[in-house]
Structure formats: structure tokens, C-alpha cells
């Protein structure tokens, strides 16, 4: 469900974008950044819980 909320039609945004290549790069970064942040957060939670369980 969360992935469906994160999906953005990048092709449509780039198609309707001005002819500036910086805008296209910004659209790509803005589209993938939330996914990357979620992956990093999940990995950090995994490491935290793994280390906590080793101590017990």
C-alpha cells in the first residue's frame, strides 16, 4: 500500500517539464529520495534490533 502512494509518473512530469536538464534531475532525485530514506530507516531499525537481541 505504501509503495502505491510513493509511485509517481516520472515520464509524465519530464514530458510536461521545461527544457531544463536540471529540472529533470530534480524530478528523478525527488522521486527516489523517499524510497531511499525508507530503506535506510528500515536497515537502521534492523541493525538496532539485531544488536539488542544479541545482548539478551
C-alpha positions in Angstrom: 0.0 0.0 0.0 2.8 2.4 0.9 4.6 1.7 -2.4 1.5 2.7 -4.3 1.5 6.1 -2.6 5.1 6.6 -3.5 4.7 5.8 -7.1 5.0 8.9 -9.3 4.6 9.1 -13.0 8.1 10.3 -13.8 7.7 10.2 -17.5 4.6 12.5 -17.4 6.5 15.0 -15.2 9.5 15.0 -17.5 7.3 15.3 -20.6 5.5 18.3 -19.2 8.7 19.9 -17.8 10.6 22.8 -19.2 13.6 22.1 -21.4 15.9 22.5 -18.4 18.0 19.4 -17.6 18.3 20.4 -14.0 14.6 20.1 -13.6 14.7 16.5 -14.9 17.4 15.6 -12.5 15.5 17.2 -9.7 12.4 15.2 -10.6 14.4 12.0 -10.5 16.0 12.8 -7.2 12.7 13.9 -5.7 11.1 10.7 -6.9 13.6 8.3 -5.5 14.6 10.1 -2.3 11.6 9.0 -0.2 12.3 5.4 -1.1 16.0 5.6 -0.3 15.2 7.2 3.1 12.7 4.4 3.9 15.2 1.8 3.0 17.9 3.4 5.2 15.5 3.7 8.1 14.4 0.1 7.8 18.0 -1.0 7.7 18.9 1.0 10.8 15.9 -0.4 12.7 17.1 -3.9 11.7 20.6 -3.2 13.0 19.3 -1.8 16.2 17.0 -4.7 16.9 19.7 -7.3 15.9 22.2 -5.8 18.3 19.6 -5.5 21.1 18.7 -9.2 20.7 22.4 -10.3 20.8 22.8 -8.6 24.2 20.0 -10.6 25.8 
